[in-house]
Amino acid sequence: MQLRTGPDRGRRARAWVALSCMRVVAVASLAAAASHAAAAGDVRAGRVKAQLCQACHGMDGLSKVPDAPNIAGQIEGYLVTQLHAFKSGARRNEAMTVVASSLSDQDIENVAAYFAAIDVKIGKLPGD
């Protein structure tokens, strides 16, 4: 058996470490997505809580103010992740932090389920 030495050994070691880190991140992401899928919220309860959101996002999930995104039909897990990020302070927006901090984990699941359940249809495009 021959030991590898020199710059080639260092490159291979760094590549192995990077690949290992990517695998850990991928597994963690899949586990987080699975936990969000398993803990799907209640759409009806989410509609009640969504009243907190209507000033900016509307009850239909379509933005009512220029700085608020449309969230109708958005992926439920994404909404859950973003609401938790606002609640924890990992993501910052004054209005969202106030609203998200008032939500329980179950409220977050429910609100995300409600907005994700809104059916979004695209009409004919100009020229079609």
Buried (B, 14 or more C-beta within 10 A) or exposed (E): EEEEEEEEEEEEEEEEEEEEEEEEEEEEEEEEBEEBEEBBBBBEBBBEBBEBBEEBBBBBBBBBEEEBEBBBBBEBBBBBBBBBBBBEEEBEBEBBBEBBEEBEEBBBBBBBBBBBBBEEEEEEEEEE
